[in-house]
Amino acid sequence: MTSQQVNQAHHAGGHVVPGHVLVAVFIALLVLTALTVAATWVDLGPGNLFVAIGIATVKAALVALFFMHLRYDHPFYGLVFTLAILFLALFLGLTLVDVRQTFPEVQAALENPV
């Protein structure tokens, strides 16, 4: 096989997502964005963060699945993407735990400057 044939074989067979699917995903993203804005008007205390992160996760999943074509790619790429997101969530979660533990000290220092 020549390099030109290999190159053509590599680029053949892309998946075209129907327009109505892309429009439906776009509308879902708009609705979820409106839901995110509406969630800021409701005081859930510490739950506000979890609601916002949950909505953002659904939006990111829609973008990754349909606009990045992970839904139609080889499952290995989805696994790599999912593992990257899980590690990111782990690192952010550990950071949030640390911030939550040191927040009273920071708040006290801001209220009583030296």
C-alpha positions as CSV (number, residue, x, y, z in Angstrom):
1,M,0.0,0.0,0.0
2,T,1.4,3.4,-0.9
3,S,1.5,6.3,1.4
4,Q,-1.3,8.0,-0.6
5,Q,-3.5,5.0,-0.2
6,V,-2.9,4.9,3.5
7,N,-3.6,8.6,3.8
8,Q,-6.9,8.2,1.9
9,A,-7.9,5.2,4.0
10,H,-7.2,7.1,7.1
11,H,-9.5,10.0,6.1
12,A,-12.3,7.9,4.7
13,G,-15.5,7.1,6.6
14,G,-16.2,10.1,8.7
15,H,-19.6,10.4,10.4
16,V,-22.0,13.2,9.5
17,V,-24.4,14.1,12.3
18,P,-27.9,15.0,11.0
19,G,-28.8,18.7,11.3
20,H,-31.9,18.0,13.4
21,V,-29.7,16.3,16.0
22,L,-27.3,19.2,16.2
23,V,-30.2,21.6,16.5
24,A,-31.8,19.5,19.3
25,V,-28.5,19.4,21.2
26,F,-28.1,23.2,20.7
27,I,-31.6,23.8,22.1
28,A,-30.9,21.5,25.1
29,L,-27.7,23.5,25.8
30,L,-29.7,26.7,25.7
31,V,-32.3,25.2,28.1
32,L,-29.6,24.0,30.4
33,T,-27.9,27.5,30.3
34,A,-31.3,29.1,31.3
35,L,-31.6,26.5,34.1
36,T,-28.1,27.4,35.3
37,V,-29.1,31.1,35.4
38,A,-32.4,30.3,37.1
39,A,-30.6,28.2,39.7
40,T,-28.7,31.2,40.9
41,W,-32.0,32.8,42.0
42,V,-32.7,29.9,44.4
43,D,-30.7,29.7,47.6
44,L,-29.8,26.1,48.3
45,G,-26.8,26.9,50.5
46,P,-23.9,24.6,49.8
47,G,-26.1,22.8,47.3
48,N,-25.8,25.6,44.8
49,L,-22.3,24.5,43.9
50,F,-23.4,20.9,43.3
51,V,-26.4,22.0,41.2
52,A,-24.2,24.2,39.1
53,I,-21.5,21.5,38.6
54,G,-24.2,18.9,37.8
55,I,-25.7,21.1,35.1
56,A,-22.3,21.9,33.7
57,T,-21.4,18.2,33.6
58,V,-24.5,17.5,31.5
59,K,-23.7,20.3,29.2
60,A,-20.1,19.2,28.8
61,A,-21.3,15.6,28.1
62,L,-23.6,16.9,25.3
63,V,-20.9,18.9,23.7
64,A,-18.4,16.0,23.9
65,L,-20.8,13.4,22.6
66,F,-22.3,15.3,19.7
67,F,-20.1,18.2,18.7
68,M,-16.9,16.3,19.4
69,H,-18.4,13.2,17.8
70,L,-17.4,10.9,20.8
71,R,-20.7,9.2,20.4
72,Y,-19.7,7.8,17.0
73,D,-16.0,7.2,17.6
74,H,-14.2,4.1,18.8
75,P,-15.1,3.4,22.5
76,F,-11.4,3.8,23.4
77,Y,-11.5,7.5,22.8
78,G,-14.6,7.8,25.1
79,L,-12.7,5.9,27.7
80,V,-9.7,8.2,27.5
81,F,-12.0,11.2,27.7
82,T,-13.9,9.8,30.6
83,L,-10.8,9.0,32.6
84,A,-9.4,12.5,32.0
85,I,-12.7,14.0,33.2
86,L,-12.6,11.7,36.3
87,F,-9.1,12.8,37.2
88,L,-10.0,16.4,36.7
89,A,-13.0,15.9,39.0
90,L,-10.8,14.2,41.6
91,F,-8.3,17.0,41.6
92,L,-11.0,19.7,41.8
93,G,-12.7,17.8,44.6
94,L,-9.6,17.6,46.6
95,T,-9.0,21.3,46.1
96,L,-12.6,22.1,47.2
97,V,-12.1,20.0,50.4
98,D,-8.9,22.0,51.2
99,V,-10.6,25.3,50.5
100,R,-13.5,24.3,52.7
101,Q,-11.2,23.5,55.6
102,T,-9.2,26.7,55.4
103,F,-12.0,29.0,54.6
104,P,-12.8,30.0,58.2
105,E,-9.1,31.0,58.8
106,V,-9.1,33.1,55.6
107,Q,-12.4,34.7,56.5
108,A,-11.1,35.6,59.9
109,A,-7.9,37.1,58.5
110,L,-9.9,39.2,56.1
111,E,-12.2,40.5,58.8
112,N,-9.4,41.3,61.2
113,P,-6.4,42.7,59.2
114,V,-3.2,43.1,61.1
